[in-house]
Amino acid sequence: MKQMWKWILSVAVLPAGTAWAQTEPAAGLTLADLMRMGGWLMYVLGALSVLGLAMVVYYALVLRPRYIAPTAQALRLRELLKARRLSDARAVCSQQPTALAAVTAAGLDFLKENPNGADAMLKEIMESEGARQADRLQNMIHYLVDLSAVAPMVGLLGTVIGLLKAFNNVAFDLAKARPMELASGVGQALITTIAGLIIAIPAVMAYSWFRGRVIKLTGQLEESATALLAVLEAKGE
């Protein structure tokens, strides 16, 4: 991974290749060198990359059927609801707080307060909770979109600052007003933009993948909740 960063970020210094070849080859630059050349915003981008990686790992762990609508829990709840053991079913929901458990618990709480409540109201309450759980999953992964928008902006800010410094150096010191010196400054300034894109592109790809997983899990949740709703609506018939 470190070698990939070194190779990609080294592209940013190609405009200044001739000037740097006199002192140190671009291929010999270390990641620390690139971080130093990019300025303090490179550390901000580094923190964003760590945050993005942490989010990807977290989503990969929690966006699983066992935490949303586990088959074993659905079967157990179906069994208890058929036997009209509503208290035991509510206890199962509390012991294993999944999205399916939240939807089922909403229906059970309604029936506890309204034993003769209308089926239409029961359905509305469970559907409302199901929609809330689906929105929660969508909002969770949306942070990757925010990260993919912020990282390039931070990189662009670093580039603007770097360009400003490069042109100021040329403006205030005519002795440095040479194409090689200017190219060197521009090359260094572009490092932050490249780093920002390196963070943003995988973040967008990860969001797209997790969005597909959320859609699939939401479908499983809806299917399981609909089956349990049908049992609750039977009311012992």
C-alpha positions in Angstrom: 0.0 0.0 0.0 2.8 2.4 0.9 4.6 1.6 -2.4 1.3 2.4 -4.3 1.1 5.8 -2.5 4.7 6.5 -3.3 4.3 5.7 -7.0 1.0 7.6 -7.5 2.0 10.7 -5.6 5.4 10.7 -7.4 3.4 11.5 -10.6 2.7 14.9 -9.0 6.3 15.9 -9.2 6.8 14.9 -12.9 6.7 18.6 -14.0 9.8 19.2 -11.9 11.6 16.0 -12.9 14.5 17.7 -14.5 15.1 20.1 -11.6 14.9 17.3 -9.0 17.1 14.9 -11.0 20.0 17.1 -10.2 19.7 16.3 -6.5 17.5 13.3 -5.9 15.5 11.0 -8.3 11.7 11.2 -7.9 11.6 7.4 -7.6 13.8 7.8 -4.4 11.2 9.9 -2.6 9.8 8.4 0.5 6.2 8.7 1.7 7.5 11.0 4.4 9.1 13.2 1.8 5.9 13.5 -0.1 4.0 14.3 3.1 6.5 17.1 3.8 6.4 18.4 0.3 2.6 18.5 0.3 2.5 20.6 3.5 0.4 20.3 6.6 -2.8 19.5 4.7 -1.3 16.2 3.8 -1.7 15.2 7.5 -5.4 16.2 7.3 -5.7 14.0 4.2 -3.9 11.2 6.0 -6.4 11.5 8.9 -9.3 11.4 6.3 -7.8 8.2 4.7 -7.7 6.5 8.1 -11.2 7.6 8.9 -12.4 6.2 5.5 -10.7 2.9 6.1 -12.2 2.7 9.5 -15.7 3.3 8.1 -15.2 0.6 5.4 -14.1 -1.9 8.0 -17.0 -1.0 10.3 -19.6 -1.2 7.6 -18.2 -4.5 6.4 -18.7 -5.9 9.9 -22.2 -4.6 10.8 -23.9 -4.7 7.4 -24.6 -8.4 7.6 -27.8 -10.4 7.8 -27.0 -11.5 11.4 -27.3 -7.9 12.5 -30.3 -6.9 10.3 -32.7 -9.8 9.8 -31.1 -13.1 10.9 -32.9 -16.2 9.7 -32.7 -17.9 13.1 -34.3 -15.0 14.9 -37.1 -14.7 12.2 -37.9 -18.4 12.6 -37.9 -18.2 16.4 -40.2 -15.1 16.4 -42.5 -16.7 14.0 -42.8 -19.8 16.2 -43.5 -17.7 19.3 -46.0 -15.5 17.6 -47.9 -18.5 16.2 -48.1 -19.8 19.7 -49.3 -16.3 20.9 -46.4 -16.1 23.3 -46.1 -12.4 22.8 -44.2 -11.7 26.0 -41.5 -14.3 25.0 -41.3 -12.8 21.5 -40.8 -9.4 23.0 -38.0 -10.8 25.2 -36.3 -12.2 22.1 -36.4 -8.8 20.5 -34.7 -7.3 23.6 -32.1 -9.9 23.8 -31.0 -9.6 20.2 -31.6 -6.0 19.1 -31.5 -6.3 15.3 -33.5 -4.3 12.7 -36.0 -7.1 12.5 -36.3 -7.1 16.2 -37.0 -3.4 16.3 -39.8 -3.8 13.7 -41.3 -6.7 15.5 -41.1 -5.0 18.9 -42.9 -2.0 17.5 -45.8 -4.2 16.5 -45.8 -6.1 19.8 -45.8 -2.9 21.9 -48.8 -1.6 19.9 -50.7 -4.9 20.5 -49.8 -4.7 24.2 -51.3 -1.3 24.5 -54.1 -2.0 22.1 -55.1 -5.7 22.3 -58.0 -5.1 19.9 -56.2 -2.6 17.7 -57.0 -2.6 14.0 -54.8 -4.6 11.6 -54.4 -1.5 9.4 -52.9 0.4 12.4 -50.6 -2.5 13.3 -49.4 -2.7 9.7 -48.8 1.1 9.5 -46.7 1.0 12.7 -44.5 -1.9 11.6 -44.0 -0.4 8.2 -43.1 2.9 9.7 -40.5 1.3 11.9 -39.2 -0.7 8.9 -38.8 2.5 6.9 -36.9 4.1 9.8 -34.5 1.1 10.0 -34.0 1.3 6.2 -33.3 5.0 6.4 -30.8 4.4 9.3 -28.8 2.0 7.1 -28.8 4.4 4.2 -27.7 7.3 6.4 -25.0 5.2 7.9 -23.2 4.6 4.7 -23.8 8.1 3.4 -20.8 9.3 5.4 -18.6 7.7 2.7 -20.2 10.2 0.2 -19.4 13.1 2.6 -15.8 11.9 2.8 -15.5 11.6 -1.0 -16.6 15.2 -1.3 -14.4 16.6 1.5 -11.1 14.9 0.6 -10.8 16.4 -3.0 -11.7 19.9 -1.6 -9.0 19.6 1.0 -6.6 18.5 -1.7 -7.6 21.4 -3.9 -7.1 23.8 -1.0 -3.6 22.5 -0.6 -2.9 22.9 -4.3 -4.2 26.5 -4.3 -2.0 27.3 -1.3 1.0 25.6 -3.0 0.5 27.5 -6.2 0.2 30.8 -4.3 3.5 30.1 -2.6 5.2 29.1 -5.9 4.1 32.2 -7.7 4.9 34.4 -4.8 8.4 33.0 -4.7 8.8 33.9 -8.3 7.3 37.3 -8.0 9.4 38.4 -5.0 12.7 36.8 -6.2 13.4 37.5 -9.9 16.4 35.2 -9.6 14.1 32.3 -9.3 11.9 33.3 -12.2 12.9 30.2 -14.2 10.6 27.6 -15.8 12.3 24.8 -13.8 11.7 26.5 -10.5 8.1 27.3 -11.3 7.5 23.7 -12.5 8.9 22.4 -9.2 6.5 24.5 -7.2 3.5 23.5 -9.3 4.5 19.8 -9.1 4.6 20.0 -5.3 1.3 21.9 -5.2 -0.4 19.1 -7.1 0.5 16.4 -4.6 -2.4 17.3 -2.3 -5.0 17.2 -5.1 -3.8 13.7 -6.1 -3.9 12.6 -2.5 -7.4 13.9 -2.2 -8.5 12.0 -5.3 -6.8 8.8 -4.0 -9.0 9.0 -1.0 -12.2 10.0 -2.7 -12.3 7.5 -5.5 -12.1 4.4 -3.3 -14.7 6.0 -1.0 -17.2 6.4 -3.8 -16.6 2.8 -4.9 -17.0 1.5 -1.4 -20.3 3.5 -1.1 -21.6 2.0 -4.3 -20.8 -1.5 -3.0 -22.3 -0.9 0.4 -25.4 0.7 -1.1 -26.0 -2.6 -3.0 -25.6 -4.5 0.2 -28.0 -2.2 2.1 -30.6 -2.6 -0.6 -30.3 -6.4 -0.4 -30.5 -6.4 3.4 -33.5 -4.0 3.4 -35.3 -6.5 1.0 -34.6 -9.3 3.5 -35.8 -7.2 6.4 -39.0 -6.4 4.5 -39.6 -10.0 3.6 -39.1 -11.3 7.2 -41.2 -8.4 8.7 -44.0 -9.0 6.3 -44.1 -12.7 7.3 -44.2 -11.8 11.0 -46.9 -9.2 10.4 -49.1 -11.8 8.7 -48.8 -14.0 11.9 -49.7 -11.1 14.1 -52.7 -10.2 12.1 -54.0 -13.7 12.4 -54.7 -13.1 16.1 -55.0 -16.7 16.9 -57.3 -17.7 14.0 
